[in-house]
Amino acid sequence: MRRRLLLVLLTFSVLAVAGFAAPLLRATAAERTQQLVLARTADLDRFAALADHAFATGDTTQLIIETGRYTELYGEPLVVVDANRAPVVETGGMRAAEVADLIDKALRNELAGPVPWLRPWSEVELIRYRPVGDGTRVTGAVVLRASVQHATQDITGRWALIAAGALSALVVCGLLAWVLARWVLRPLADLRAGVRAVGAGSRRSQVPVDAGPPELRELAVSFNRMSEAVADADEQRRRLVADASHQLRNPMAALRLRVDALERRITPEGTNTYRSALDEVARLESLLDRLLALATADRGPESTVEPSEIDAVASDRIQAWRAAAEAAGIRFADTRLDQAETDIPAHDLAQILDILLDNAIKYAGRGTTVTVRCEAGPRSCALTVSDTGSGLSDAEISLAAQRFWRAGRHRGSRGSGLGLAIADRLVSARGGSLRIEPVRPHGLSVRVELPVRGDA
């Protein structure tokens, strides 16, 4: 938006400056052209008067002397003829035959026409003529070829000054446009940053309310109020989930005790039903634990935490899950664990890895391989857990991190559908990202980008 606004303001500035500069350029050129024409017209009038006197007295000495001095001084040739077209004066190498048509016009008492205004690149010489006589009787003609070099040099200098002034005006207008655009758009940039922060999960994101036009200030105040309302609503939702999870744990524990106490009283015919009830109780306990973990993840990151070593936590969790993997017929492939530190707490990082490894072991299937890699970069570390199982389709991958979502073929297995949602929330709360990708020819990979120490 800043570019578009600057483009509009600069375009208006260029048009405004051009609207002032163009008439000045034309007026300057026309004025200097008029000065040249008036000066040469006055010279022609003077030589016409000398020629008229010379023709009347028959003495052309003074005329020849004056025209010679003029040509020597200014370098502009002259031709003077009598009424019979006979050359009287020819200076500067110009001959009467060269300007015969102009001499004919002068002898017919025709006046020279207007002169188009000169430009810095004009090179055509200016030829002017004047009849000799008293207006009713023409006794000869005077033709003058004037140089436009000095006039064009003057026009060039004046145009250069006008161009310099126009350029300075454009620079000033550009600076003013930049300041105006910054003043107008800075609140919008703050609002954009605030919206992105809210979208990324930041709580109570606030923007400055003392900059920009009054309308944008009012919008900033409204955004801050909205951010507060969203944060309050989110906090109430989180508390509701956490409180509900806590409150349900006690009845669930009591239910577990009562169900366990019934074990010795179950008849052989009711054993299957009893075991199904135990599985459902275990599933409810797992769901409550995951809901509580999700509420904790939604709380956001702690203000100060001890850094954790990603490779050490990953190695520890691999060892912890190795027995479960072997029991499920799954093999851990050779792992690559680069050394890296992150600002994510070790317990949160361990919980993320537990979720990813649990999903891989649970759904990959017997005879598959699970690979864990930790690849450190200059500003982030990629922690990847991949398997060679059946994987998910593209449509299922787009839904996998949603809360309570489970693939149709996995609905009968244990799980709550909250694991990846919890992992994604824990990662994004610290400025990281979680991405689920297919593995070719088959399998699934979960890639977690973690900010390294100092870049969180």
N, C-alpha and C positions, 0 to 999 in steps of 0.2 A: 504493500500500500504506500509505503514511503516513496518508492521509486515512481509510482504513478502520480502521486501528489507533486513530487519534485518535477516530474516531466511536464505536468500541467502548468505549474508556476513558472518554470523556465521557458516553456513555449510562450506563455503570455508575456514574459519579460522580453524575450527576443522580438516578438511582434511589436511590443510597445517601443522598444529602443529603435527597431527598424522604422517604425512609423515616424519617429522624430528625426532619425539620421538621414533617411532617404530624401525628404524635402530639403534638408540642409545641404546635402550633396548637390542636388539639382540647382538650388539657389546660388550656391557658391560658383558652380560651373557657369551658370547663366550670367552672373554678375561679372565674372572675369572676362567672359566672351564679349559682353556689352562694353566693358572698358576698352578692350582691344579694338572693337569696331568703332567706338566713338573717337579714340585716339587717331586711328588711321583715316577716319572721315574728316577730322580736323586737318590732318596733313594734306589730304586731297583738296580740301577747300583752299588751303594756302597756296598749293601749287597751281590750282585752277586760276586763282586770282593773279599769280605771277605770270601765268601763260596768257591770260586775257590782256594784261598790260603789255606783255612782250609783243603779242600779235597786233595790238593797237599802235604801238610805237615802232615796230619793226626791229627792236633791239632785244635779242634773246640771250644776251650775255649773262644778265643777272639770273635768269631762269636756269641756264646751264650750270652756273656756279652753285646755286642753291640745291639743285637736284643732285649734283655730284657730291656735295658735302653730305647730304642726307644719306645717300647710298653708302658712302664711305663710313659714316658714323653708325648706322643701323644695319647695314648689310642688306637692305631691301631695295630691289631694282624698281626703276620707274620708266615709263614710256609716255611721251607727250607728242601728240600729232596735231596738225592744223585741220582746218575744215576740209581740205582735200586729201586727208589721210596721209599726208607726207610726214615722216618722222622728224620731229624737232629735237627731241631728247631721247636717248636710249642708254640707260645705265645698268650696271650689274649684270650684263650679259643677256638681258631680256630684249627681244626684238619685237617690233610692231606686228610683224607677220604672225607671231605666236599667239597674239591676243587680238587678232583681227575681229573676231565675233564680238568681243567686249567693246572694242573701239566703235564698231557699228552701232551697238546699243547706246553708247554714250553720245554719238553724233546724232542719234535719233531722239536725244534728250530723255532717255529712259534711265530711271534710277536703279541702283543696285538693290537686289532683293535682300531679305533677311538672311542672317547667318545662323545655322544650327549651332547650339552651344557646344563648346569644346569639352573634351574629356582628357584624362591624363595620358591616354594612349593615342590621341589624335595626332596625325602626322601630315595631313593635307595642308598645304599652304593656303593662306587667305588672299584672294585676288579681288580687289575693289576698283571700281572705275567711277569717273565723274566727268560730266560735260563741262566744257569751258564756254563761258558766255554769261549773258545777263538773264537767262531764263527764257527769252523770246527769240534770241539769236544765238545759235551755237557756232562758235569759232574754232573749236578743237575738242580734244579729249585727253584726259589724264588717266593712266592705268597704273596701279600700285600692287605689287605682290608682297604681302606682309608675311613674316615668319611667326608661327604660333608656338615656337619652342619655349620662350619665356612664359607665355600664358599657361601652357600645359604644365610647366614646372611649378608655377604658382598654384594651379589647381591641384596638382599632386600633393604639394605640401599641405594645403588646406584640407584636402580629403584625408590625409594621414592624421591630422589633428582630430578631425571629426571621428575617424575610425578608432583612434586611441580613446577618445571620450566615450564612444559607444561601447568599446570593450571594457573600459573601467565601469561604466554603468551596468554592463552585464555581470561583471564580477560582483559588484555591490548587490545587484538584484539576486544573483545566485546565493550569496551569503545570507541575504535576508530570507530567501526562500528556504534555505537549509535550516535557519533558526526557526522560522515559522513552522516548517514541517516537523522539526524535532519537538517544538512546543506543543503542537497539536497531536502528534502521534506517540509521544512518549507515554502518556497515560494509556493509550491503546496497547503499547508493548507491555506495560505493567499488567494490564488486564489479561493479555494473552498468556503471560507467564503465570499469572494467578490461576487462570482456567486450566493450563497444563498441569500446574501443581495439584489442583483439585482432582483432575482426571487421573493423575499418577498416584493418588491416594493420600496426598498431604492433608493434614487436619488444620482447620482454621487458617487457611491461606489468606493473607491480607495484602492489599495493594495501597500505595500512597494516594491520598485524597487531596493533596495540596498543589497539584501540578495540572497544567492544561486548561482548556476552556471550561466555563462553568458547567456545561452539559456533561462533559466527560468527568468532571469532579463528582457530579451527582451520580453518574453511572458507577464510579469507583466506590462511592458510599453504598450504593445498592448492592454491588458485588460483595463487599465486605459483610453486609448483613446477610446476604444469601449464603456466603461461606460459613458464617457462624451458624445459621439455621441448619445447613447440611451437616456440619460437624456435630451439632447437638443431636440431630436425628440419627446420625450414624453411631454416636456414642450411646444413645438410648437403645438402638438396636443391638449393639455389641453387648451392652449390659444385660439386655433381655436374654440374649443367647447364653451369656456366661452364667447369669443367675439361674436360668432354667436348667442349664446343665448341672450346676452345683446342687440345686434343689432336687433334681431327679436322681442324683447319685445315691442319696440315702435310701429312698424307696427301692431303687434298683439293687442296692446292697442287701436290703432286707429280703427282697424277692429272691436273690441268689441264695441266701441262707435257707430260706424256706424250701426252695426247689431242691437244694442239696440234701436237706433233711428228709425229703421224700424218697431218696434213692433206695433205702432199705425196704420201703413199703410198696415199691412198684412190682407188679406182677409181671411175669414173662410176656404176657400179651401187651402190656403197656410200655415195654422197654423202648420201642422205637419212638413212640410219642414222647416219652420222657427225654430221650436224647435230642429230639427235635426242639423240645422246650428249652433244654440247656443251650442248644445252638442259638436259638432266638435271643435268650438272655445274654449270651456272650456277644451277639451282634448288637444288641441294644447298648451294652456297656461300651463296646468299641465306638458306636455312633456318638454316645455322650462324650467320650474322650476326644473324638475328632471335633465335635462341636465346640468343646472347650478350647481345643488347640486353635481352631479357626477364629474364635473370639479373641484369643490372645494374639494371634497374628494380625487381626484387624486393628489391634491397639496401635500398631506402628512401631518403629524401632525405638530403642532406648536412646537417650541423649548421649550417654558415654558408655562405651563397652570396651572390653579387652579384645585386642585383635586375636584372631585364630589362624592357625596354620592349616590351609586347605588340604595339603597332602597328608598331614598327620591325622586329621579327622577322617579323611576318606579311607586311609589305610586301616584305621581302627574299626570303622563301620563295615569294611569288607570282611575283616576277621570275624566280627560279630555275626554276620549273616552267612558265613561260609557253611556252617553246619546245616542251616535251613536250606541252603542251595543244594548241598549234597543229598539231603533227604528228599528234595523234590526232583532229583536227577538232573540238576543244572550245574554246569561247570563254569567257574570264573576263568576268563581268558587272562593272558598276560596284561598287566595294567601298566600304564605310564602315568606317574604322578610327579609333576614338576613342583618344585618348592614355590609357594606363594602365600602371602598373608592377605587377609581381608578383614574389614571392620564388622562383618556379620558375626554375632556371638557363636561360640563353638556349639552350644546346645541347639541353636536354631539351625546351624549348618548340619549337625548330626541328624536333626529331625528331617531336614530336606533329603539327605542321603537315605535315611531309613525309609522314607516314602517311596523314593525312586527304586531302591533295591527291593523293597517289598512288592511293588507292582511288577517288577521284572521277574522275580522268582515266582510270583503268584500266577502270572498270565503267560509267561513265555512258553512253558510246556517242557515236559521231560525230554532230555537229549539235546537241549539248546545250550547256547553259550551266552554269558553276560560279561560285558567288557566295561570297565570303569577307567576313564582317562581324565587327567587334570593337566591342561596345557596352558602354561602361563604366558601372557603377553605383556607388552610395556604398560598397558593401562587397565587390562582386565584379564581374568582367568576363566577359561572355558572348562567346566566340569560336565562330563558327558557320561551317561549311563545308557548303554545300548544292548540289545539282545537280538538273537536270531530266531525269534518266535514268529507267530503268524502275523503280528502287527495289527495295525488299524487302517481303515480306508481313509481317504482324504477328508470325506465328510465327517467321519468319526474323530479324526485328529483335531478338526476345528472345534469340536465340542468337548474334548477330553478334559480340559482344565476348568470346565464349568462345575459348579457345586451340585452334588448329588447325581451327576450324570454317570451312567455306566453303559458299556456296550451291551447290546441285546444278548449276545452269547455268553456274557459274564454275569448275568443277573442272578444266577443260582449260586454263585460262589460268594465266599465271605468278603465283606468290604462295605464301605459306606458311600463311596463316590465322592469323598471329600479330600482325599489325599493330595492329588495334584493341585486342587484349589488352594489348599493350605500351603503347599510348597511354592506355588506361584505368588501368593500373597507375601510370604516370608522373603522371597527373593526380590520382588518389586519394592518392598518397603525399604530396602537398602540400596536402591538404585540399580539393581540387576535386572535380568530378564530370563524368562523360561520359554524355551521353544521346543515343540514336539515335531519330529521329522521321521519320515519312513526310511528304512534301511533296505537297500537293494542287495539281493533279489527279494528278501523278505526280512521282516523284523521291525523294530521300533527303536528310536533314539530320542532321549530327552537331554537337551543341551541347556545348561544353566550358565549364563554369563554373569560372573561375579566381579565387582570392582575390587581391584587390588588395594592394598593399604595406602591411604592418602588420597585416593580418587573416588571414595564412596560418595 
